[in-house]
Amino acid sequence: MLKRLILIAAVAGVLLCAGAYWLLWAASGPKPGPHTVVVAEGSTLGSVARQLEKAGAIPGSAGTYTKMARLFGSGDPVQAGEFEIPKGMGGAAILDLLQRGKPVQRLITVTEGMPSIIIQEKLAANAYLTGPTPAIAEGSALPDSYGYERGEARTKVAARMQSAMATTLNSLWAKRKPTCPVATKEEAITLASIVEKETGKASERRLVAGVYCNRLRIGMKLDADPTVIYPVTKGKPLGRRILRSELNADNGYNTYRSPGLPIGPIANPGKASIAAVLDPAPTQAIYFVADGTGGHVFANTLAEHNANVAKWRALRRARGEL
């Protein structure tokens, strides 16, 4: 009888102890949270437990948490990445998050036609990135959204943007049509950056590219306003009308002054604009002017173009813009 009572007491003690450990395992830490934990590549359960203890995300010590994780949790490894632990999340749920949850995804976005000066400013202003901000050659970064890790070097993020552009350009160049007189990839990027700046309508890109390809073919000046603005603002909005002195400036970019392409890109063109230059729409048009809706109207002859310009000016006068 005594042995039976001792056995019952022992079992009860074990159950009570296990129950206490389970309650501790499920409990949240002493600090209210939320907590951000960055798990480095190759981290162990023990090293992560020490991070969690330091953050106040778990109850008890890192050693106790590690033991409970081995007792009650799975043997899956913890993932590398940044994790946001919500307020009140218990130790068991935290381990599950680190093993099978989704890390925080941070993105930096380069929009189509964004100049390199703005990309550099975005990288420099990002408090989660580290290290110096690299110089990014105009036209070398592919517009897209790029994931990055907290604490990652700005140079690495910029390198991914540039690698993406190189890969995309190589792929499109291999499929180019012989309908636009651009002799090199660099020339294709330069013309694509002008197309990108001239139209915000996806449906117009190939047609605008066709006009510029026609002008290049016959040795006609491109007369592209964005190339006049670029040396003044490095691609940022001008915020005023172009001055006569800027239209006359000889700086290598001004396509009102001489025929041919400018000395380099004026923005970072997107994939669609690059593709448009390498496969432009078949057209006889060599002129275009804004139509007042965000798009353009195209013309084959100067007489047609002058009539379109007159309509555009009349519309602007009616709007009080002239």
ZADO-616175 format. One record per atom (N, C-alpha, C): x, z, y; residue in one letter. Coordinates in steps of 0.05 Angstrom, whole numbers, plus 5000, padded with zeros to 4 digits. Example, Ala and Ser with C-alpha at 12.3 -4.5 7.8 and 13.67 -1.06 7.14 Angstrom:
<nodes>
526451564886A/524651564910A/526451564934A/525751424955S/527351434979S/525851575001S/
</nodes>
This chain:
<nodes>
501750004976M/500050005000M/501750005025M/503850175025L/505650195048L/507149935052L/508049815030K/509449555033K/507649345045K/505049355037R/503149165048R/502749195077R/502549455086L/502249505115L/504649415130L/507049465118I/509549385132I/509649075135I/508748935114L/508748645114L/506748545135L/504448675136I/502448595156I/503448635184I/504748865188A/505848925214A/508048735222A/509648655202A/511848465208A/510748195215A/508648105200V/507447845206V/506147855234V/504748075240A/503548105266A/505548095288A/507848225283G/509948225303G/511047945308G/511447805286V/512447525289V/510447355304V/507847385298L/505747235311L/505647305341L/505847565346L/505747655374L/508147535390L/510447545377C/512947445389C/512647145394C/511647005373A/511346715376A/509246645397A/507146805398G/505046765419G/506146815447G/507847015449A/509047075475A/510846845483A/512446745464Y/514246525470Y/512646265478Y/510346235463W/508645995469W/507546015497W/506546255505L/505546285532L/507646235553L/510046335547L/512246285565L/512945985566L/512845855544W/513545575541W/511545405557W/509045485557A/506945335571A/506745405601A/507945625609A/507645725636A/509345565656A/508445555681S/509945425702S/512145615713S/513945505728G/516245655738G/515445825762G/517345985772P/516846175794P/516346045821P/517445805826K/516945675851K/514645485849K/512945465870P/510445315868P/510745015864P/512944895873G/513244605870G/511644455890G/511544195889P/512644025867P/515644015868P/516843935846H/519743925843H/520643645837H/522943575848T/524143315842T/526743365827T/526943245803V/529243275786V/530442995781V/532942965786V/534342715780V/536042755755V/535342625734V/536742645708V/538842425706V/541342505705A/543542305704A/543642185676A/544741945674E/545141805649E/546941985631E/546042025606G/547642185587G/547142485588G/545142575605S/544642855607S/543542965580S/544143225575T/543143355551T/540843535559T/539343625538L/537143815543L/538144065558L/540544165550G/541544405562G/542244365592G/543444135598S/544144085627S/541644045644S/539643915632V/537143885647V/535744145650V/535844315630A/534644585632A/535844745654A/538444715658R/539844855680R/538844755707R/538444495709Q/537344375733Q/534544485739Q/532844505718L/530144605721L/530144895729L/531945055717E/532145335725E/532945365754E/534845215762K/535745225790K/533545145810K/531844955802A/529644865819A/527345055818A/527345245800G/525045425797G/522645305784G/523145085768A/520944945756A/520045065729A/521745225717I/521145345691I/521345645692I/519845785676P/520046075674P/522546155657P/523646385663G/525946475646G/528446315652G/530346345634S/532946225637S/533045955624S/535145805631A/535545545619A/536045565589A/537445785581G/537945825552G/535445865537G/533646035548T/531046085535T/529445835533T/529445675555Y/527845425555Y/528945235534Y/531545215532T/532645035512T/531845125483T/531945385478K/531145475452K/528145415446K/526445465466M/523645405463M/523145115459M/524644945474A/524344655471A/524944565443A/527044685431R/527744615404R/525744725383R/524544955391L/522645075373L/519844935374L/518944885398F/516244785402F/516144485409F/518244375420G/518244095430G/519143905409G/519343645417S/520343445399S/523343415403S/524543275385G/527443235387G/528242995402G/526242865416D/526942625431D/528842685454D/530642495461P/532442545484P/530942525510P/532042655531V/530942635558V/531842365570V/530142255587Q/530741995599Q/532342035625Q/533841835632A/535241845658A/533241745679A/533541845703G/531841755725G/531041985742G/529341925762E/528342125780E/525442185772E/524842445769F/522142535761F/520942725781F/518442675787E/516942845805E/515243035788E/515843295788I/514343495772I/512143615790I/509643575783P/507443665799P/507343975801P/506144075821K/505744355824K/504244475800K/505244695789G/503844835768G/504344715740G/505944515737M/506444395710M/508144595694M/507244645669G/508644825652G/511044705638G/512644875625G/515144785612G/514644585591G/512544605575A/511944415554A/511344145565A/509744135586A/508943885599A/511343755612A/513143925624I/515543815637I/517243675617I/517643795593L/519343665573L/518143405565L/515543395561D/514143145554D/514542935575D/514343015601L/514742825623L/517642715622L/519542885618L/522342795618L/523042615594L/521542665572Q/522042505548Q/520542245547Q/518042245556R/516342015553R/514841915578R/515142065600G/513741985625G/515241765639G/514041685661K/515141465678K/516741585701K/519241515703P/520841605726P/519641495752P/520241635774V/519441545800V/520741265806V/519141075814Q/520240815821Q/520340785851Q/522640765862R/523040725890R/523640425895R/522340315915L/522640025921L/523539985949L/525239785953I/525839685979I/525139385979I/523539295999T/522439025998T/523638856020T/524538616011V/525438416029V/523338196030V/522138156053T/519937966055T/521137686060T/519637486054E/520537206057E/521137156086E/523537046091G/524436986118G/525637216133G/526037446120M/527237676133M/530137616139M/531137656163P/533937606168P/535637836157P/538137776153S/539937976142S/540338226159S/540138196185I/540438426203I/538338636197I/535938546191I/533738736185I/534138856157I/535038696138I/535638806111I/537739036113I/539838976129Q/541939176132Q/540839426146Q/539139396165E/537839626178E/536139786159E/534639656142K/533039786122K/534739946102K/536939826093L/538739976075L/539940216089L/540740176114A/542040396128A/540140626134A/537640566138A/535640766145A/534540916121A/535040816097N/533940936073N/535541186066N/534241416068A/535541676064A/536241726035A/535041576016Y/535541625988Y/538041475978Y/539041285994L/541341125986L/543841255997L/546141185986T/548641305994T/550741096001T/552841186014G/555041006020G/554640826043G/556640666050P/556440486073P/554540256068P/553540146090T/551739916088T/553439666089T/553339496069P/555039256069P/553939046088P/555738866096A/554838626111A/553638436091A/551338326098I/549938146080I/549837876093I/551137676082A/551237406093A/548437296095A/547737166117E/545137056121E/544536856099E/542136876087G/541336696066G/542236766039G/543636996036S/544737066009S/543037255993S/540837366005A/539137565992A/536437445986A/535537475961L/532937355953L/530737545961L/528737455977P/526437625983P/524937715957P/524537975954D/523238095931D/523138395936D/521938535917S/521938825918S/523938925897S/525739095905Y/527939185888Y/527739485883Y/527739555857G/527739835850G/530539955853G/530640205860Y/533240345863Y/532840635855Y/535040765848E/535041045841E/535941215865E/534941445866R/535741635887R/538741685884R/540241665906G/543041705905G/544741455899G/543341235894E/544740985888E/546240875913E/548340735909A/549940625931A/548540385944A/548540375970R/547340145984R/548639885976R/551239895970T/552639645961T/551439535935T/550639715917K/549539625892K/546739495896K/545139605913V/542539495918V/542839215931V/544639195951A/545138935964A/546138735944A/547838825925A/549038645905A/546838525887A/544738695881R/542538595864R/540938375879R/540538425905M/539138225921M/540637955921M/543237975924Q/544937735925Q/545137595898Q/545337755877S/545437645850S/542837495843S/540537615852A/537937485847A/537837215862A/538837205886M/538836955901M/540636745887M/542936825878A/544736635865A/543436525840A/542236695824T/540936615799T/538636425805T/536936495824T/534636325832T/535536055842T/537536055860L/538535805872L/539735625850L/541235735832N/542435575810N/540235445794N/538235595787S/536035495771S/534535265785S/533935305811L/532435095826L/534134855831L/536734905837W/538534675842W/538734495818W/538734605795A/538934445770A/536534265767A/534334325779K/531834165776K/531234005801K/533033995820R/532433865846R/531833565843R/530233465862K/529633185863K/531433045884K/532032795881P/533832655900P/532432565925P/530432705934T/528732615956T/529432755983T/531332935983C/532133066008C/535133056010C/536232966032P/539132926035P/540633196040P/540333386022V/542033626023V/544033596001V/546633616008A/548733555989A/549733795974A/549234035984T/550234275972T/548134495971T/548634695954K/546734915953K/546635065980K/548835075994E/548935206020E/547135056040E/547234796039E/545434636057E/542534676049E/541934696024A/539234746015A/538135016025A/539735226024I/538935486034I/538535476065I/540335326079T/540035306108T/537435166115T/536834946102L/534334806108L/531834976100L/532035106077A/529835276067A/529235496087A/531335606100S/530935826119S/529435726143S/529835476151I/528335356173I/525435316165I/525035206142V/522235166131V/520835436130V/522235636121E/521035906119E/520036006146E/521635956167K/521036056193K/518935886207K/518635636199E/516835456213E/513935476204E/513435556180T/510635576171T/510235826154T/508035956159G/507236186143G/505136116121G/504435856120K/502535766101K/503935656076K/503335766053A/504635676029A/504035386023A/501535296030S/500735026024S/502234816041S/503534906062E/504934716080E/507834696074E/508934866058R/511834876056R/513134606048R/512034486027R/513234236018R/512834006038R/510734016053L/510233816074L/512133846097L/512534096106V/514434156127V/517234076118V/517934146093A/520434066082A/520733766082A/518633616075G/518633326075G/519233216102G/518133326123V/518633236151V/521533276158V/522633506152Y/525433556159Y/527333386142Y/526633336117C/528333156100C/528232876112C/525932786121N/525732516134N/527532506159N/527432716175R/529132716199R/532132716192R/532832866173L/535632866164L/536532586155L/534732456141R/535332196129R/535831986150R/534331996172I/534531786193I/536331876216I/537532116214G/539332216234G/537932316259G/535432396256M/533932496279M/534332796281M/534332906305K/534633186310K/532333346297K/532933576287L/530833736274L/528933866294L/530033926318D/528334046340D/526734286330D/528134476317A/526734706305A/527234946323A/525035056334D/525235286352D/526635526340D/526135586314P/527435826302P/530535806303P/531635566303T/534535536304T/535635596331T/533935566352V/534735636379V/534635936383V/532736066371I/532336356374I/534436506359I/535336406336Y/537136566318Y/539636666332Y/541136506347P/543536616360P/542936836381P/540436836391V/539737026412V/538937296399V/537537296377T/536537546365T/537537606337T/539137426325K/540037446298K/537637446278K/535537316286G/533237286269G/530837456275G/531237656292K/528937826300K/527137666319K/524637756322P/522737616340P/523837616369P/523437386382L/524437356409L/522637506430L/520037496425G/518237656443G/517737526470G/518537276473R/518037136498R/518436836493R/518036676514R/518436386511R/521436326511R/522136106498I/524936026497I/525735916525I/528035996534L/529035916560L/530335636559L/530335496582R/531535236582R/534535256576R/535835466585S/538735506579S/539135536549S/537335656535E/537535696506E/537135426491E/535335266502L/534934996490L/537434816494L/538934876515N/541334716521N/543934836509N/543735076497A/546135216488A/547435066465A/550135056466D/551734936445D/553035156429D/551735236407N/552735466392N/552835416362N/552335176353G/552435116325G/549835146311G/547935276323Y/545235316311Y/543035146324Y/543435066349N/541434936365N/540834656355N/538634616341T/537934356330T/536534176351T/536134276375Y/535234106397Y/537533956410Y/539934056405R/542233936419R/543533706403R/543533726377S/544733526360S/543333496334S/543533256321P/542233216295P/543633366273P/542333386250G/543533516227G/542733806225G/543833936205L/543234216200L/544834396218L/543934636223P/545634826237P/547934916220P/549735076231I/552135156216I/551635356193I/549235456192G/548635646170G/545635716170G/544735876150P/541935956149P/541236136173P/538636146178I/537636306200I/535836536189I/535736566163A/534036776150A/534636766120A/533336936106N/533536936077N/530936816066N/531036566057P/528636426048P/527736516020P/525136506016G/524136575990G/524336345970G/523636405946K/523836205924K/522235955930K/519735995941A/517935765946A/519135575967A/520335685988S/521535506008S/523935355998S/525535485981I/527835355969I/526835125951I/524835185935A/523734985917A/522534745933A/521334805957A/520134595973A/522234405984A/524534515991V/526734346001V/527934175979V/528034275955L/529134135932L/527233945919L/524633965927D/522533785917D/520433755939D/521133625961P/519233615984P/516833425978P/514733465993A/512433295990A/513033015999A/512132805985P/512532535994P/510832486019P/512132426041T/510632376067T/512332196085T/510932056102Q/512231896122Q/512432046149Q/511232286150A/511132436175A/513932516184A/514332506210I/516832606222I/516332796245I/513732856250Y/513033036271Y/510933236261Y/510933476273F/508633656268F/508533856292F/506133956296V/505734146318V/503534346308V/503534586320A/501534786312A/498734686317A/496834776299D/494134686302D/492234906312D/493335146318G/491735366328G/490535546307G/490935486282T/489835646260T/492035776243T/494535756252G/496735856237G/498135636221G/496935396221G/498135176207G/499034966226G/499434716217H/500434506233H/498934246227H/499134056247V/498133786243V/500533606244V/500533406226F/502933236222F/502332956232F/504532816239A/504232546250A/506532376241A/505932116237N/508031926230N/509331796254N/507931786276T/509031646300T/509031836324T/510631766344L/510831926368L/508231926383L/506831696383A/504231686397A/502231886385A/502131886359E/500332076345E/501132366351E/503732406351H/504732676356H/504032766384H/504432586404N/503832666432N/500832736435N/499132586421A/496332646422A/495732926410A/497132986388N/496733246376N/497733476394N/500033426407V/501133626425V/499233676448V/497933456459A/496033486481A/493733656472A/492733626448K/490533786438K/491434076435K/493834126426W/494934396423W/495134536450W/496134386470R/496434506497R/493634566509R/491734386504A/489034436515A/487834686502A/488334726476L/487334966463L/488635216474L/491235196479R/492635436490R/491735496519R/491135286534R/490035336561R/487335466559R/485635386540A/483035506537A/483235796529A/485335866515R/485836136506R/487136306528R/487936176550G/489336326571G/492236376565G/493436216547E/496236246540E/498136086557E/497035896573L/498635726590L/497735756619L/
</nodes>
